[in-house]
Amino acid sequence: MKQSLLVTKTRKVISSQETSINAQLLERAGYIAKLMAGVYTYLPLGLRVLSRIESIVREAMNSLEAQEILMPALQPKDPWEVTGRWDKVDILYKIKVGDRDLCLGPTHEEIVTPLIGGYIHSYKDLPRAVYQIQTKFRNEARPKSGLLRGREFRMKDLYSFHTSEADLHEYYEKVREVYMTIFKRCGLGDITYYTYASGGMFTKYSHEFQTVAPLGEDTIFVCESCLIAVNQEIRADQPVCPNCSSSELVERTSIEVGNIFALLSRFTEPFNVEYSNQENTQQSVLMGCYGLGTSRLMGAIVEVLHDEKGIVWPVEIAPFSIHLISLSRKPETQIRAQELYDLLVNGGFEVLFDERIDCSAGEKFADADLMGIPFRLVFSEKTAAVDSVEFKGRTQSESSLIILSSLVEFLRNQIVAQK
């Protein structure tokens, strides 16, 4: 894509009301635009990043043999009354249409349970798992922290259905492993911890995935030997590592990027979702649910992976892998820069080509640093004279000259090395 054709531009200043790092950088770099508190538009660059994150999540869910569905955001009151949650969930957006009460779904247990339950009759129909990636709504009283706490956001929900606690536990552990793979691919693997937390329905604890961040909203206590953590909210009940019983836990601030719950029969019993076992006896189906906010994850990545110049995207989720900057003034060199862009695109690279002629070199470099694309190439009269291009990784302080004839192979190796 040519940068001159982008519908957005970078900005030096945004509203002083936007205090979170992720919102400041994403707005300044042209990834998102704020509509109102807790609600953002994803601009072309931002949508590319969000789509890449969701592709990674989708690939992970498919590896668990979960099947993708898409449930309605608009939900009737009735199933929420069945579970007793209509008047208990205070973040519901409730809507009156004629004499009917509706809500915009913040979660989908009330919808997915009877839906999938309608297809379960025998033990032969289990286990099953479905997931969706959807826009969700929560009536947050004080939305804040950019993409970390919004009123409208993107979320992946996975729901699994089982005959036994043993089968549920086995799947639960598989999801745990797959989640860590997701966070690793998104650049957060080394600082994201499987965390014991409150909120279990029929188990003592639920589990979260917490990413260490200087300005995180949560506090966790990390066992650096086991790479698991305890949320501060259960610290009094769980003063030691749940795995090795060590009391040497390190306090960290963090951002919750995912959670998993063993629901057991909390939702299947109210909806009478049962199966016939091998003895032809009716048993309640057991459930697990596994959440991951994809837009929240995008915000957490920026909150952690940035420097004083701007965003530092991991290569797997960056909007483009290469930022090609032309400093050419002469028509013949501009033609060669265009040919280099065509060569890279035809070679399978995703390239943002800054061919703007009304910007200085300093402005182009500042924009590139702010936008955070992993690899920068600079083509100029100077590099053209030696059939080369200047290469610099986003976090590197020094650049190097790469001969054009070896550039494609060089870039492929660089991209592979960062994945």
C-alpha positions as a Markdown table, in Angstrom:
| # | Residue | x | y | z |
|---|---|---|---|---|
| 1 | Met | 0.0 | 0.0 | 0.0 |
| 2 | Lys | 1.2 | 3.5 | -0.8 |
| 3 | Gln | 1.2 | 5.7 | 2.3 |
| 4 | Ser | 0.0 | 8.7 | 0.4 |
| 5 | Leu | -3.3 | 6.8 | -0.2 |
| 6 | Leu | -4.0 | 6.0 | 3.5 |
| 7 | Val | -7.2 | 7.7 | 4.7 |
| 8 | Thr | -5.4 | 8.5 | 7.9 |
| 9 | Lys | -2.4 | 10.6 | 8.9 |
| 10 | Thr | -0.2 | 10.5 | 12.0 |
| 11 | Arg | -0.9 | 13.2 | 14.7 |
| 12 | Lys | 1.5 | 14.9 | 17.1 |
| 13 | Val | -1.2 | 15.7 | 19.7 |
| 14 | Ile | -4.5 | 14.1 | 20.7 |
| 15 | Ser | -7.0 | 14.9 | 23.4 |
| 16 | Ser | -5.5 | 15.4 | 26.9 |
| 17 | Gln | -8.4 | 13.2 | 28.3 |
| 18 | Glu | -6.8 | 10.2 | 26.7 |
| 19 | Thr | -4.3 | 9.2 | 29.4 |
| 20 | Ser | -3.5 | 5.5 | 28.6 |
| 21 | Ile | -0.4 | 4.8 | 26.6 |
| 22 | Asn | -2.2 | 2.4 | 24.2 |
| 23 | Ala | -4.9 | 4.9 | 23.3 |
| 24 | Gln | -2.4 | 7.8 | 22.9 |
| 25 | Leu | -0.1 | 5.8 | 20.6 |
| 26 | Leu | -2.8 | 4.1 | 18.6 |
| 27 | Glu | -4.6 | 7.4 | 18.0 |
| 28 | Arg | -1.5 | 9.3 | 17.1 |
| 29 | Ala | -0.3 | 6.6 | 14.7 |
| 30 | Gly | -3.7 | 6.5 | 12.9 |
| 31 | Tyr | -4.8 | 3.0 | 14.1 |
| 32 | Ile | -8.0 | 4.0 | 15.9 |
| 33 | Ala | -10.2 | 7.0 | 16.3 |
| 34 | Lys | -12.3 | 7.7 | 19.5 |
| 35 | Leu | -16.0 | 8.2 | 19.0 |
| 36 | Met | -16.9 | 8.5 | 22.6 |
| 37 | Ala | -15.8 | 7.1 | 26.0 |
| 38 | Gly | -15.0 | 3.4 | 25.6 |
| 39 | Val | -15.9 | 3.3 | 21.9 |
| 40 | Tyr | -13.4 | 3.4 | 19.0 |
| 41 | Thr | -13.3 | 3.1 | 15.3 |
| 42 | Tyr | -10.7 | 0.8 | 13.9 |
| 43 | Leu | -9.0 | 2.6 | 11.0 |
| 44 | Pro | -7.4 | 0.7 | 8.1 |
| 45 | Leu | -4.1 | 0.1 | 10.0 |
| 46 | Gly | -5.8 | -0.8 | 13.2 |
| 47 | Leu | -8.2 | -3.2 | 11.5 |
| 48 | Arg | -5.3 | -5.0 | 9.9 |
| 49 | Val | -3.7 | -5.5 | 13.3 |
| 50 | Leu | -7.0 | -6.6 | 14.9 |
| 51 | Ser | -7.6 | -9.0 | 12.0 |
| 52 | Arg | -4.2 | -10.5 | 12.4 |
| 53 | Ile | -4.7 | -11.1 | 16.1 |
| 54 | Glu | -8.1 | -12.7 | 15.4 |
| 55 | Ser | -6.5 | -14.9 | 12.7 |
| 56 | Ile | -4.0 | -16.2 | 15.3 |
| 57 | Val | -6.8 | -16.8 | 17.7 |
| 58 | Arg | -9.0 | -18.5 | 15.1 |
| 59 | Glu | -6.1 | -20.8 | 14.1 |
| 60 | Ala | -5.6 | -21.7 | 17.8 |
| 61 | Met | -9.3 | -22.5 | 18.3 |
| 62 | Asn | -9.4 | -24.7 | 15.2 |
| 63 | Ser | -6.4 | -26.6 | 16.6 |
| 64 | Leu | -8.7 | -27.5 | 19.5 |
| 65 | Glu | -11.3 | -28.9 | 17.1 |
| 66 | Ala | -13.7 | -26.2 | 18.1 |
| 67 | Gln | -16.1 | -25.1 | 15.4 |
| 68 | Glu | -16.8 | -21.4 | 14.7 |
| 69 | Ile | -20.2 | -20.0 | 14.9 |
| 70 | Leu | -21.6 | -16.4 | 15.2 |
| 71 | Met | -24.4 | -15.7 | 17.7 |
| 72 | Pro | -26.6 | -12.6 | 17.9 |
| 73 | Ala | -25.5 | -9.6 | 19.9 |
| 74 | Leu | -29.1 | -8.8 | 20.5 |
| 75 | Gln | -30.6 | -11.1 | 23.1 |
| 76 | Pro | -34.0 | -11.6 | 24.7 |
| 77 | Lys | -34.6 | -11.3 | 28.4 |
| 78 | Asp | -36.0 | -14.8 | 28.7 |
| 79 | Pro | -32.8 | -16.9 | 28.8 |
| 80 | Trp | -31.3 | -14.5 | 31.3 |
| 81 | Glu | -34.2 | -15.0 | 33.6 |
| 82 | Val | -33.7 | -18.8 | 33.3 |
| 83 | Thr | -30.2 | -18.4 | 34.8 |
| 84 | Gly | -31.3 | -15.7 | 37.2 |
| 85 | Arg | -28.8 | -13.2 | 35.9 |
| 86 | Trp | -31.1 | -10.5 | 34.3 |
| 87 | Asp | -31.1 | -8.4 | 37.4 |
| 88 | Lys | -27.7 | -9.5 | 38.7 |
| 89 | Val | -25.4 | -8.5 | 35.9 |
| 90 | Asp | -25.0 | -4.7 | 36.2 |
| 91 | Ile | -23.1 | -4.1 | 33.0 |
| 92 | Leu | -26.0 | -5.1 | 30.7 |
| 93 | Tyr | -27.2 | -2.7 | 28.1 |
| 94 | Lys | -30.9 | -3.2 | 28.4 |
| 95 | Ile | -33.3 | -2.1 | 25.6 |
| 96 | Lys | -37.1 | -1.8 | 25.5 |
| 97 | Val | -38.7 | -2.6 | 22.1 |
| 98 | Gly | -42.4 | -2.3 | 22.4 |
| 99 | Asp | -43.3 | -4.4 | 25.4 |
| 100 | Arg | -40.3 | -6.7 | 25.0 |
| 101 | Asp | -37.1 | -6.5 | 27.0 |
| 102 | Leu | -33.8 | -7.1 | 25.2 |
| 103 | Cys | -30.1 | -6.6 | 25.9 |
| 104 | Leu | -26.9 | -6.3 | 24.0 |
| 105 | Gly | -24.8 | -9.3 | 24.9 |
| 106 | Pro | -21.7 | -8.9 | 27.1 |
| 107 | Thr | -21.4 | -12.7 | 27.1 |
| 108 | His | -23.2 | -15.6 | 25.6 |
| 109 | Glu | -23.7 | -18.5 | 28.1 |
| 110 | Glu | -27.4 | -17.9 | 28.0 |
| 111 | Ile | -27.5 | -18.3 | 24.3 |
| 112 | Val | -25.0 | -21.0 | 23.6 |
| 113 | Thr | -26.2 | -23.4 | 26.3 |
| 114 | Pro | -29.7 | -24.1 | 25.0 |
| 115 | Leu | -28.4 | -23.7 | 21.4 |
| 116 | Ile | -25.8 | -26.5 | 21.6 |
| 117 | Gly | -28.0 | -28.4 | 24.1 |
| 118 | Gly | -30.5 | -28.9 | 21.3 |
| 119 | Tyr | -28.1 | -31.0 | 19.4 |
| 120 | Ile | -26.9 | -33.2 | 22.3 |
| 121 | His | -28.8 | -36.3 | 23.1 |
| 122 | Ser | -26.3 | -39.1 | 23.8 |
| 123 | Tyr | -22.8 | -39.5 | 25.2 |
| 124 | Lys | -21.9 | -40.1 | 21.5 |
| 125 | Asp | -22.6 | -36.4 | 20.9 |
| 126 | Leu | -19.9 | -35.4 | 23.3 |
| 127 | Pro | -17.4 | -33.7 | 23.7 |
| 128 | Arg | -18.2 | -30.7 | 21.5 |
| 129 | Ala | -16.7 | -27.2 | 21.4 |
| 130 | Val | -17.8 | -24.0 | 19.6 |
| 131 | Tyr | -16.4 | -20.5 | 19.5 |
| 132 | Gln | -17.1 | -17.1 | 18.1 |
| 133 | Ile | -15.3 | -13.8 | 17.7 |
| 134 | Gln | -17.8 | -11.0 | 18.0 |
| 135 | Thr | -18.4 | -7.4 | 19.1 |
| 136 | Lys | -19.6 | -7.3 | 22.7 |
| 137 | Phe | -21.2 | -4.6 | 24.8 |
| 138 | Arg | -20.7 | -3.8 | 28.5 |
| 139 | Asn | -22.3 | -0.8 | 30.2 |
| 140 | Glu | -19.1 | 0.2 | 32.0 |
| 141 | Ala | -19.7 | 3.1 | 34.4 |
| 142 | Arg | -16.3 | 4.5 | 33.8 |
| 143 | Pro | -14.6 | 3.2 | 30.7 |
| 144 | Lys | -11.0 | 3.9 | 30.7 |
| 145 | Ser | -7.5 | 2.8 | 29.6 |
| 146 | Gly | -8.2 | 2.9 | 25.8 |
| 147 | Leu | -8.8 | -0.5 | 24.4 |
| 148 | Leu | -8.3 | -2.2 | 27.8 |
| 149 | Arg | -11.8 | -1.3 | 29.3 |
| 150 | Gly | -14.4 | -0.3 | 26.7 |
| 151 | Arg | -18.1 | -0.3 | 26.3 |
| 152 | Glu | -17.9 | -1.9 | 22.9 |
| 153 | Phe | -15.1 | -4.4 | 22.2 |
| 154 | Arg | -14.1 | -7.5 | 20.3 |
| 155 | Met | -14.1 | -10.8 | 22.1 |
| 156 | Lys | -13.5 | -14.5 | 21.4 |
| 157 | Asp | -15.7 | -16.9 | 23.4 |
| 158 | Leu | -15.0 | -20.6 | 23.4 |
| 159 | Tyr | -17.5 | -23.0 | 25.0 |
| 160 | Ser | -16.9 | -26.7 | 25.5 |
| 161 | Phe | -19.4 | -29.5 | 26.5 |
| 162 | His | -18.4 | -32.7 | 28.3 |
| 163 | Thr | -19.7 | -35.9 | 29.9 |
| 164 | Ser | -17.3 | -35.8 | 32.9 |
| 165 | Glu | -15.1 | -33.6 | 35.0 |
| 166 | Ala | -12.1 | -35.6 | 33.8 |
| 167 | Asp | -12.9 | -34.9 | 30.2 |
| 168 | Leu | -13.5 | -31.2 | 30.9 |
| 169 | His | -10.2 | -31.0 | 32.8 |
| 170 | Glu | -8.3 | -32.5 | 30.0 |
| 171 | Tyr | -9.8 | -30.0 | 27.5 |
| 172 | Tyr | -9.2 | -27.2 | 30.0 |
| 173 | Glu | -5.5 | -27.9 | 30.1 |
| 174 | Lys | -5.4 | -28.0 | 26.3 |
| 175 | Val | -6.9 | -24.6 | 26.2 |
| 176 | Arg | -4.4 | -23.3 | 28.7 |
| 177 | Glu | -1.5 | -24.5 | 26.5 |
| 178 | Val | -3.1 | -23.0 | 23.3 |
| 179 | Tyr | -3.7 | -19.7 | 25.1 |
| 180 | Met | 0.0 | -19.4 | 26.0 |
| 181 | Thr | 0.8 | -20.1 | 22.3 |
| 182 | Ile | -1.4 | -17.2 | 21.3 |
| 183 | Phe | 0.3 | -14.8 | 23.7 |
| 184 | Lys | 3.7 | -16.0 | 22.5 |
| 185 | Arg | 2.8 | -15.3 | 18.9 |
| 186 | Cys | 1.5 | -11.9 | 19.9 |
| 187 | Gly | 4.8 | -11.0 | 21.6 |
| 188 | Leu | 3.7 | -11.3 | 25.2 |
| 189 | Gly | 4.6 | -14.9 | 25.9 |
| 190 | Asp | 7.5 | -14.2 | 28.3 |
| 191 | Ile | 5.5 | -11.8 | 30.5 |
| 192 | Thr | 2.1 | -13.5 | 30.6 |
| 193 | Tyr | 1.3 | -15.8 | 33.5 |
| 194 | Tyr | -1.3 | -18.4 | 34.1 |
| 195 | Thr | -3.0 | -16.9 | 37.2 |
| 196 | Tyr | -5.2 | -18.3 | 39.9 |
| 197 | Ala | -8.1 | -16.0 | 40.6 |
| 198 | Ser | -11.5 | -15.9 | 42.3 |
| 199 | Gly | -14.8 | -16.4 | 40.5 |
| 200 | Gly | -15.0 | -20.1 | 40.1 |
| 201 | Met | -18.5 | -21.4 | 39.8 |
| 202 | Phe | -18.1 | -24.8 | 41.3 |
| 203 | Thr | -14.4 | -24.8 | 41.7 |
| 204 | Lys | -12.3 | -23.0 | 44.3 |
| 205 | Tyr | -10.6 | -20.8 | 41.7 |
| 206 | Ser | -11.0 | -19.6 | 38.1 |
| 207 | His | -7.9 | -18.9 | 36.0 |
| 208 | Glu | -6.7 | -15.8 | 34.2 |
| 209 | Phe | -3.9 | -14.9 | 31.9 |
| 210 | Gln | -2.2 | -11.8 | 33.2 |
| 211 | Thr | 0.4 | -9.8 | 31.3 |
| 212 | Val | 2.9 | -7.9 | 33.4 |
| 213 | Ala | 2.6 | -4.2 | 32.6 |
| 214 | Pro | 3.9 | -1.1 | 34.5 |
| 215 | Leu | 0.5 | 0.6 | 34.4 |
| 216 | Gly | -1.7 | -2.5 | 34.7 |
| 217 | Glu | -4.9 | -2.4 | 36.7 |
| 218 | Asp | -4.4 | -5.7 | 38.5 |
| 219 | Thr | -1.8 | -7.0 | 41.0 |
| 220 | Ile | -0.4 | -10.5 | 40.8 |
| 221 | Phe | 2.2 | -12.5 | 42.8 |
| 222 | Val | 4.4 | -14.5 | 40.5 |
| 223 | Cys | 6.3 | -17.7 | 41.2 |
| 224 | Glu | 9.2 | -17.3 | 38.9 |
| 225 | Ser | 10.1 | -21.0 | 39.2 |
| 226 | Cys | 6.8 | -22.3 | 38.0 |
| 227 | Leu | 5.8 | -19.3 | 35.8 |
| 228 | Ile | 2.4 | -19.1 | 37.4 |
| 229 | Ala | 0.8 | -16.4 | 39.5 |
| 230 | Val | -1.8 | -15.7 | 42.2 |
| 231 | Asn | -4.2 | -12.7 | 41.8 |
| 232 | Gln | -4.1 | -10.3 | 44.8 |
| 233 | Glu | -7.8 | -10.9 | 45.3 |
| 234 | Ile | -7.1 | -14.4 | 46.6 |
| 235 | Arg | -3.8 | -13.7 | 48.1 |
| 236 | Ala | -5.1 | -14.1 | 51.7 |
| 237 | Asp | -6.5 | -17.6 | 50.9 |
| 238 | Gln | -3.6 | -18.6 | 48.6 |
| 239 | Pro | -0.4 | -17.1 | 50.1 |
| 240 | Val | 1.9 | -19.6 | 48.4 |
| 241 | Cys | 2.4 | -20.9 | 44.9 |
| 242 | Pro | -0.4 | -23.4 | 44.0 |
| 243 | Asn | 2.1 | -25.6 | 42.2 |
| 244 | Cys | 5.3 | -25.7 | 44.4 |
| 245 | Ser | 4.1 | -24.1 | 47.6 |
| 246 | Ser | 6.8 | -21.6 | 47.6 |
| 247 | Ser | 6.1 | -18.4 | 49.5 |
| 248 | Glu | 8.7 | -16.4 | 47.5 |
| 249 | Leu | 6.2 | -14.7 | 45.2 |
| 250 | Val | 7.1 | -11.5 | 43.4 |
| 251 | Glu | 4.5 | -8.7 | 43.2 |
| 252 | Arg | 3.8 | -7.4 | 39.7 |
| 253 | Thr | 1.2 | -5.1 | 38.2 |
| 254 | Ser | -0.6 | -6.6 | 35.2 |
| 255 | Ile | -3.3 | -6.6 | 32.6 |
| 256 | Glu | -5.8 | -9.5 | 32.3 |
| 257 | Val | -5.8 | -10.7 | 28.7 |
| 258 | Gly | -7.8 | -13.9 | 29.0 |
| 259 | Asn | -9.7 | -16.1 | 31.4 |
| 260 | Ile | -11.0 | -19.7 | 31.6 |
| 261 | Phe | -13.7 | -21.1 | 33.8 |
| 262 | Ala | -14.9 | -24.6 | 34.6 |
| 263 | Leu | -18.7 | -23.9 | 34.6 |
| 264 | Leu | -19.6 | -27.5 | 35.2 |
| 265 | Ser | -23.5 | -27.6 | 35.3 |
| 266 | Arg | -24.0 | -24.0 | 36.3 |
| 267 | Phe | -25.8 | -23.2 | 33.0 |
| 268 | Thr | -26.7 | -26.7 | 31.7 |
| 269 | Glu | -29.0 | -27.5 | 34.7 |
| 270 | Pro | -31.2 | -24.4 | 34.4 |
| 271 | Phe | -31.7 | -25.2 | 30.7 |
| 272 | Asn | -32.1 | -29.0 | 31.3 |
| 273 | Val | -29.2 | -29.8 | 28.9 |
| 274 | Glu | -28.7 | -33.5 | 29.5 |
| 275 | Tyr | -27.3 | -36.5 | 27.7 |
| 276 | Ser | -28.1 | -40.2 | 27.9 |
| 277 | Asn | -25.0 | -42.1 | 29.2 |
| 278 | Gln | -24.0 | -45.7 | 28.4 |
| 279 | Glu | -26.4 | -47.0 | 31.0 |
| 280 | Asn | -29.2 | -45.0 | 29.4 |
| 281 | Thr | -29.4 | -42.7 | 32.4 |
| 282 | Gln | -29.8 | -38.9 | 31.9 |
| 283 | Gln | -26.9 | -36.8 | 33.1 |
| 284 | Ser | -26.3 | -33.1 | 33.1 |
| 285 | Val | -23.8 | -32.0 | 30.4 |
| 286 | Leu | -20.7 | -30.2 | 31.9 |
| 287 | Met | -19.4 | -27.0 | 30.4 |
| 288 | Gly | -16.2 | -24.9 | 30.3 |
| 289 | Cys | -15.9 | -21.3 | 29.0 |
| 290 | Tyr | -12.8 | -19.6 | 27.8 |
| 291 | Gly | -12.7 | -15.9 | 27.0 |
| 292 | Leu | -10.1 | -13.8 | 25.3 |
| 293 | Gly | -10.6 | -10.1 | 24.4 |
| 294 | Thr | -9.0 | -9.6 | 21.0 |
| 295 | Ser | -9.2 | -5.8 | 21.1 |
| 296 | Arg | -8.1 | -5.7 | 24.7 |
| 297 | Leu | -5.1 | -7.9 | 23.7 |
| 298 | Met | -4.3 | -5.3 | 21.0 |
| 299 | Gly | -4.3 | -2.6 | 23.6 |
| 300 | Ala | -2.2 | -4.7 | 26.0 |
| 301 | Ile | 0.4 | -5.3 | 23.3 |
| 302 | Val | 0.8 | -1.6 | 22.7 |
| 303 | Glu | 0.8 | -0.9 | 26.5 |
| 304 | Val | 3.9 | -3.1 | 26.8 |
| 305 | Leu | 5.6 | -3.1 | 23.5 |
| 306 | His | 6.5 | 0.6 | 22.8 |
| 307 | Asp | 9.3 | 3.0 | 23.4 |
| 308 | Glu | 9.7 | 6.8 | 23.5 |
| 309 | Lys | 9.3 | 6.9 | 19.7 |
| 310 | Gly | 6.2 | 4.9 | 19.3 |
| 311 | Ile | 4.7 | 1.4 | 18.9 |
| 312 | Val | 6.9 | -1.8 | 18.5 |
| 313 | Trp | 4.7 | -4.4 | 16.8 |
| 314 | Pro | 5.6 | -8.1 | 16.8 |
| 315 | Val | 6.1 | -9.2 | 13.2 |
| 316 | Glu | 3.1 | -11.6 | 13.3 |
| 317 | Ile | 0.5 | -9.0 | 14.1 |
| 318 | Ala | 2.0 | -5.8 | 12.5 |
| 319 | Pro | -0.2 | -4.2 | 9.8 |
| 320 | Phe | 2.8 | -4.6 | 7.4 |
| 321 | Ser | 6.1 | -6.3 | 7.8 |
| 322 | Ile | 8.1 | -3.8 | 5.9 |
| 323 | His | 8.0 | 0.0 | 5.8 |
| 324 | Leu | 9.7 | 1.1 | 2.6 |
| 325 | Ile | 10.7 | 4.8 | 2.6 |
| 326 | Ser | 11.7 | 6.6 | -0.5 |
| 327 | Leu | 13.9 | 9.7 | -0.1 |
| 328 | Ser | 14.3 | 10.0 | -3.9 |
| 329 | Arg | 14.0 | 13.4 | -5.5 |
| 330 | Lys | 15.1 | 12.6 | -9.0 |
| 331 | Pro | 12.4 | 11.0 | -11.3 |
| 332 | Glu | 14.6 | 8.2 | -12.3 |
| 333 | Thr | 15.3 | 7.2 | -8.7 |
| 334 | Gln | 11.6 | 7.5 | -7.8 |
| 335 | Ile | 11.0 | 5.0 | -10.6 |
| 336 | Arg | 13.5 | 2.6 | -9.1 |
| 337 | Ala | 11.9 | 3.0 | -5.7 |
| 338 | Gln | 8.6 | 2.0 | -7.3 |
| 339 | Glu | 10.3 | -1.0 | -8.9 |
| 340 | Leu | 11.7 | -2.0 | -5.5 |
| 341 | Tyr | 8.2 | -1.8 | -4.0 |
| 342 | Asp | 6.8 | -3.9 | -6.9 |
| 343 | Leu | 9.6 | -6.5 | -6.4 |
| 344 | Leu | 8.8 | -6.8 | -2.7 |
| 345 | Val | 5.0 | -7.1 | -3.2 |
| 346 | Asn | 5.5 | -9.7 | -5.9 |
| 347 | Gly | 7.8 | -11.5 | -3.6 |
| 348 | Gly | 5.0 | -12.0 | -1.1 |
| 349 | Phe | 5.9 | -9.3 | 1.4 |
| 350 | Glu | 3.3 | -6.9 | 2.9 |
| 351 | Val | 4.7 | -3.4 | 2.4 |
| 352 | Leu | 3.7 | 0.1 | 3.3 |
| 353 | Phe | 5.4 | 2.3 | 0.8 |
| 354 | Asp | 6.1 | 5.9 | 1.9 |
| 355 | Glu | 6.5 | 7.5 | -1.5 |
| 356 | Arg | 5.3 | 10.9 | -0.3 |
| 357 | Ile | 7.2 | 13.8 | -1.9 |
| 358 | Asp | 5.9 | 16.6 | 0.4 |
| 359 | Cys | 7.4 | 15.2 | 3.6 |
| 360 | Ser | 11.0 | 15.6 | 4.9 |
| 361 | Ala | 13.2 | 12.6 | 5.7 |
| 362 | Gly | 12.8 | 13.4 | 9.4 |
| 363 | Glu | 9.0 | 13.4 | 9.2 |
| 364 | Lys | 9.0 | 10.1 | 7.4 |
| 365 | Phe | 11.4 | 8.5 | 10.0 |
| 366 | Ala | 9.3 | 9.9 | 12.9 |
| 367 | Asp | 6.1 | 8.5 | 11.3 |
| 368 | Ala | 7.8 | 5.1 | 10.8 |
| 369 | Asp | 8.9 | 4.9 | 14.4 |
| 370 | Leu | 5.5 | 5.9 | 15.7 |
| 371 | Met | 3.6 | 3.4 | 13.5 |
| 372 | Gly | 6.0 | 0.6 | 14.6 |
| 373 | Ile | 6.2 | -1.6 | 11.5 |
| 374 | Pro | 9.0 | -4.2 | 12.3 |
| 375 | Phe | 11.4 | -3.5 | 9.4 |
| 376 | Arg | 12.3 | -0.2 | 7.7 |
| 377 | Leu | 13.9 | 0.1 | 4.3 |
| 378 | Val | 15.2 | 3.4 | 3.0 |
| 379 | Phe | 15.9 | 4.0 | -0.7 |
| 380 | Ser | 17.6 | 7.1 | -1.8 |
| 381 | Glu | 19.9 | 8.5 | -4.5 |
| 382 | Lys | 22.8 | 7.5 | -2.2 |
| 383 | Thr | 21.7 | 3.9 | -1.8 |
| 384 | Ala | 20.7 | 3.6 | -5.5 |
| 385 | Ala | 24.2 | 4.6 | -6.6 |
| 386 | Val | 25.5 | 1.4 | -5.0 |
| 387 | Asp | 22.5 | -0.8 | -5.8 |
| 388 | Ser | 21.6 | -1.1 | -2.2 |
| 389 | Val | 18.9 | -0.2 | 0.4 |
| 390 | Glu | 19.3 | 0.8 | 4.0 |
| 391 | Phe | 17.8 | -1.7 | 6.4 |
| 392 | Lys | 16.9 | -1.2 | 10.1 |
| 393 | Gly | 14.8 | -3.2 | 12.5 |
| 394 | Arg | 12.3 | -1.1 | 14.6 |
| 395 | Thr | 14.3 | -1.5 | 17.8 |
| 396 | Gln | 17.8 | -1.3 | 16.3 |
| 397 | Ser | 19.8 | 1.8 | 16.7 |
| 398 | Glu | 22.0 | 1.3 | 13.7 |
| 399 | Ser | 21.1 | 0.6 | 10.0 |
| 400 | Ser | 23.0 | -1.4 | 7.5 |
| 401 | Leu | 23.2 | -1.5 | 3.7 |
| 402 | Ile | 21.8 | -4.5 | 1.9 |
| 403 | Ile | 22.6 | -5.3 | -1.7 |
| 404 | Leu | 19.4 | -5.3 | -3.7 |
| 405 | Ser | 20.2 | -8.7 | -5.3 |
| 406 | Ser | 20.1 | -10.4 | -1.9 |
| 407 | Leu | 17.3 | -8.3 | -0.3 |
| 408 | Val | 14.4 | -10.8 | -0.8 |
| 409 | Glu | 16.3 | -13.7 | 0.9 |
| 410 | Phe | 17.6 | -11.4 | 3.6 |
| 411 | Leu | 14.1 | -10.1 | 4.5 |
| 412 | Arg | 12.6 | -13.6 | 4.5 |
| 413 | Asn | 15.3 | -14.7 | 7.0 |
| 414 | Gln | 14.7 | -11.6 | 9.2 |
| 415 | Ile | 10.9 | -12.3 | 9.3 |
| 416 | Val | 11.4 | -15.9 | 10.1 |
| 417 | Ala | 13.8 | -15.1 | 12.9 |
| 418 | Gln | 11.3 | -12.8 | 14.6 |
| 419 | Lys | 8.4 | -15.2 | 14.5 |
